[in-house]
C-alpha cells in the first residue's frame, strides 16, 4: 500500500496561514508569521555532510521532531525538547552541541550540559511564541500580586518545559517544578502536596487539560491570569479560591485546532481515530480519542494496525513524516488548513551549513549561554522534576 498523504496545496487559506494575512477567528497569537522558504540548494546537502564528517565526534546534532526533513536528516538524535537536552547531557565528550530546535530548548541543553560544552542555535530568530508569552518581569509582577494578597505561601509555581531559562529559574527560586507534557500529572500531584494552588506557566491548555481531565478538577477550579490586565483580570476572591491559576499562554500551532476540525474529519472519514497533543484547546482534547505528548503520538501511530485511519493534531512536519513512514495507514492533518511552526522552521539547511562550517573553521557562532545563577536555579526546578516518581532518568553527574 502506498501512502495516502496529500501534500498541502497553495490554497488561499494555506497561504494565509503561512504569513500572507491574518486570521481574526483565531486566538491572539495563533497566526503563523513568515512564509516558509523553498527547499534548499541540493549542494548544501553535500556541504553539510562534509562539515559534519570533518567535525566528527566533536559535534553532536540534535533535531526536534518539528524540524523539516532536510534538516532532520543530519540529526544524530531526534526527539522532543527534554529528550534532546538529556541526550546532549549524556554526551559530555561532544565539544559542540548544535540544537536544531528553538531558543528555550537550546537554553535547556546549556543548563544540562557541562561547562566545557558549547551549545549552538543555527538561527537566533528561532524562538517560541508560547515561551515568549511569559516574560520574567510579567511573572514576577504576578507573584507580587499574589504576595500582596498573602497567597504566595500556599502557591506552587509549575512551568512547562516550553519556557525560558529565566522562568525555570524563577520557579526554582520559589519552590516549584518543571514539567513536560508527559509528566504534567505527576508534577501537579507533587505540587498539590506542597500547597493548595498552582501557578501554571506558560501554557494554559496543558494546565487546564491536566487539571480537569487527569486530576478531576472542575473548570471552575481554574482561572486564567492575563498579564496585560491589572491583577491578571481577576478579583482577589477569584485568585484566593482558585486551585489552578493558568497563565494566558498557548502554542501557536496546537491552538489552531478547533472542535469544528474534529467534527469535520469525523464526517469525512468514518472510523477515524483523532489523536492530539495536550497543548490543544480543552474542547478539542475532550473530543479526541487519544491524547498525548509528541513521543506518545509517534509511538501510537507506529503501533497502530494497518489500514487504520488517523487524524493527528500536532505540527505538520511531524504529521507528514509519520504519514510517509507508515504508508499502510491513512494519516492526515487534523485541520484542512495547514500550519507549520514557523519559528521552528527558521532552522533551515543554509543556517545549519553555516553553523557547521563555522565550527570547522574554529569559530563558534550563535552560542547559547545561560547565566550561572539562572542556570543553577533552573536546574533546581529541573532536578525536582527528575525526582518525581516515575520520572525520566537523571542526566549524568557531569552535567552542571
Residue pairs with C-beta under 8 A, 6 or more apart in sequence:
1 306
1 327
1 328
2 327
3 323
3 324
3 326
3 327
3 331
4 323
4 327
4 330
4 331
4 332
5 320
5 323
5 324
5 331
5 332
6 332
7 320
8 14
8 316
8 333
8 338
13 336
13 337
14 337
14 338
15 21
16 22
16 23
16 337
17 23
17 31
17 32
17 256
17 337
17 338
17 339
18 32
18 34
18 35
18 36
18 338
18 340
18 342
19 31
19 32
19 33
19 34
19 35
19 342
20 35
22 31
23 30
23 31
26 255
26 256
27 250
27 255
29 129
29 133
29 250
29 252
29 255
30 250
30 252
30 255
30 256
31 252
32 252
32 253
32 339
32 340
32 341
32 342
33 342
34 342
34 346
36 340
36 342
36 345
37 348
39 70
40 70
40 348
40 349
40 350
44 349
44 350
44 353
45 70
45 73
45 349
47 353
47 357
48 74
48 349
48 352
48 353
48 356
49 74
51 353
51 356
51 357
51 359
51 360
52 59
52 61
52 74
52 356
54 360
55 96
55 356
55 359
55 360
57 93
57 94
58 94
58 95
58 96
58 359
59 94
59 95
59 96
59 97
59 98
59 356
59 359
60 76
60 77
60 87
60 88
60 91
60 94
60 96
60 97
60 98
61 74
61 75
61 76
61 98
61 100
62 75
62 76
62 77
62 78
62 79
62 84
62 87
62 88
62 97
62 98
62 99
62 100
62 101
62 109
63 71
63 72
63 74
63 75
63 77
63 78
63 84
63 100
63 101
64 78
64 79
64 80
64 81
64 84
64 100
64 101
64 102
64 105
64 344
65 78
65 79
65 80
65 294
65 298
65 315
65 317
65 318
65 321
66 101
66 315
66 317
66 318
66 341
66 344
66 345
67 75
67 100
67 101
67 317
67 344
67 345
67 347
68 317
68 345
68 348
69 317
69 321
70 348
70 349
71 100
71 347
71 348
71 349
71 352
72 78
72 100
72 321
74 100
74 352
75 100
77 83
77 84
77 87
78 84
79 87
79 295
80 180
80 181
80 293
80 294
80 295
81 101
81 104
81 105
81 108
81 161
81 162
81 180
82 108
82 161
82 180
82 392
83 295
83 392
84 99
84 101
84 105
84 109
85 105
85 108
85 109
85 111
85 112
85 395
86 112
86 392
86 393
86 395
88 94
88 97
88 99
88 109
88 112
88 113
88 117
88 119
89 109
89 112
89 113
89 395
89 396
89 398
89 399
90 395
90 396
91 97
92 113
92 114
92 116
92 117
92 396
92 398
92 399
94 117
95 116
95 117
95 118
96 117
96 118
96 119
96 120
96 359
96 364
97 109
97 113
97 117
97 118
97 119
97 120
98 120
98 122
98 352
98 355
98 356
98 359
99 105
99 106
99 109
99 119
99 120
99 121
99 368
100 122
100 347
100 352
101 121
101 126
101 344
101 347
102 121
102 126
102 127
102 128
102 131
102 343
102 344
103 121
103 124
103 126
103 127
103 128
103 131
103 164
103 368
104 127
104 128
104 131
104 161
104 162
104 163
104 164
104 165
106 119
106 120
106 121
106 368
107 164
107 165
107 368
107 370
108 161
108 165
108 168
108 382
109 119
109 368
110 119
110 165
110 368
110 369
110 370
110 375
111 165
111 168
111 370
111 375
111 378
111 379
111 382
111 400
112 379
112 382
112 395
112 399
112 400
113 119
113 399
113 400
114 398
114 399
114 400
115 400
118 364
118 367
119 367
119 368
119 369
120 355
120 359
120 364
120 365
120 366
120 367
120 368
121 347
121 366
121 368
122 347
122 351
122 352
122 354
122 355
122 366
123 346
123 347
123 348
123 351
123 366
124 366
125 343
125 346
126 343
126 344
126 346
126 347
127 343
128 162
128 343
129 251
129 252
129 343
130 160
130 162
130 163
130 202
130 203
130 249
130 250
130 251
130 252
130 279
131 162
131 163
131 164
131 167
131 202
132 164
133 202
133 247
133 248
133 249
133 250
134 159
134 163
134 164
134 167
134 201
134 202
134 227
134 247
134 249
135 164
135 166
135 227
136 164
136 166
136 167
136 170
138 227
139 167
139 170
139 201
139 227
139 247
140 170
141 227
142 199
142 225
142 227
142 232
142 247
143 152
143 157
143 170
143 174
143 199
145 231
145 232
145 239
146 152
146 155
146 199
146 239
149 236
149 239
149 240
151 197
151 239
151 240
152 174
153 195
154 195
154 196
154 197
155 195
155 196
155 197
155 198
155 199
155 245
156 175
156 176
156 177
156 191
156 192
156 194
156 195
156 197
156 198
156 199
157 170
157 171
157 174
157 175
157 176
157 198
157 199
157 201
158 171
158 176
158 177
158 178
158 179
158 187
158 188
158 191
158 198
158 199
158 200
158 201
158 207
159 167
159 168
159 170
159 171
159 176
159 177
159 178
159 179
159 200
159 201
159 202
159 381
160 178
160 179
160 180
160 181
160 184
160 200
160 201
160 202
160 203
160 206
160 207
161 178
161 179
161 180
161 181
162 202
162 203
162 251
163 178
163 201
163 202
165 370
165 374
165 375
165 378
166 374
167 201
167 202
168 178
168 377
168 378
168 381
168 382
169 373
169 374
169 375
169 376
169 377
169 378
169 381
170 377
171 177
171 178
171 201
171 378
171 381
172 376
172 377
172 378
172 379
172 380
172 381
172 382
172 384
173 377
173 380
175 194
176 191
176 199
176 381
176 384
177 187
177 190
177 191
177 381
177 384
177 385
177 388
178 187
178 378
178 381
178 382
178 384
178 385
179 186
179 187
179 188
179 385
180 293
180 385
180 392
181 206
181 277
181 278
181 279
181 292
181 293
181 294
182 292
182 293
182 295
182 296
183 385
183 388
183 390
183 391
183 392
184 206
184 207
184 210
184 214
184 278
185 210
185 214
185 215
186 388
186 389
186 390
186 391
187 385
187 388
188 198
188 200
188 210
188 211
188 214
188 215
189 215
190 384
190 388
191 198
192 198
192 215
192 243
196 243
197 242
197 243
197 244
197 245
198 207
198 211
198 243
198 244
198 245
199 225
199 245
199 247
200 206
200 207
200 211
200 244
200 245
200 246
200 247
201 247
201 249
202 247
202 249
203 247
203 249
203 250
203 251
203 279
204 224
204 246
204 247
204 248
204 249
204 250
205 250
205 251
205 254
205 255
205 278
205 279
205 280
205 281
205 282
205 285
206 278
206 279
207 222
207 244
207 246
207 247
208 219
208 222
208 244
208 246
208 282
209 278
209 280
209 282
209 285
209 291
210 278
211 217
211 221
211 222
211 243
211 244
212 218
212 219
212 221
212 222
212 282
213 285
213 286
213 291
217 243
217 244
219 282
221 242
221 243
221 244
222 242
222 243
222 244
222 245
222 246
223 234
223 238
223 239
223 242
223 244
223 245
223 246
224 232
224 233
224 234
224 246
224 248
225 232
225 233
225 234
225 245
225 246
225 247
225 248
226 232
226 233
226 248
227 247
227 248
228 248
231 239
232 239
232 245
232 248
234 242
239 245
250 279
251 277
251 279
252 339
252 341
252 342
253 314
253 315
253 316
253 339
253 340
253 341
254 276
254 277
254 279
254 280
254 313
254 314
255 279
255 280
255 281
256 335
256 337
256 339
257 276
257 280
257 281
257 284
257 313
257 334
257 335
258 281
258 283
258 284
258 335
259 281
259 283
259 284
259 287
261 284
261 313
261 334
261 335
261 336
262 274
262 284
262 287
262 288
262 311
262 334
263 287
264 336
265 272
265 274
265 311
265 332
265 334
266 272
266 274
269 309
269 311
269 330
269 332
271 309
272 309
272 310
272 311
272 330
273 289
273 290
273 304
273 308
273 309
273 310
273 311
274 287
274 288
274 289
274 290
274 310
274 311
274 313
274 334
275 288
275 289
275 290
275 291
275 292
275 297
275 300
275 301
275 310
275 311
275 312
275 313
276 284
276 285
276 288
276 290
276 291
276 312
276 313
276 314
276 334
277 291
277 292
277 293
277 294
277 297
277 313
277 314
278 285
278 291
278 292
278 293
280 288
280 291
280 313
284 313
285 291
288 313
290 300
292 300
294 314
294 318
297 312
297 314
297 318
297 322
298 318
298 322
301 310
301 312
301 322
301 326
301 329
301 331
302 326
304 310
304 326
304 329
305 329
306 328
306 329
307 328
307 329
307 330
308 329
308 330
309 329
309 330
309 331
309 332
310 329
310 330
310 331
310 332
311 332
311 333
311 334
312 318
312 319
312 322
312 331
312 332
312 333
312 334
313 334
313 335
315 340
315 341
315 344
316 333
316 338
316 339
316 340
317 340
317 341
317 344
317 345
319 331
319 332
319 333
320 333
322 331
323 329
323 331
323 332
354 365
355 365
355 366
358 364
358 365
359 365
370 378
375 400
379 400
383 394
385 391
386 392
386 393
386 394
386 395
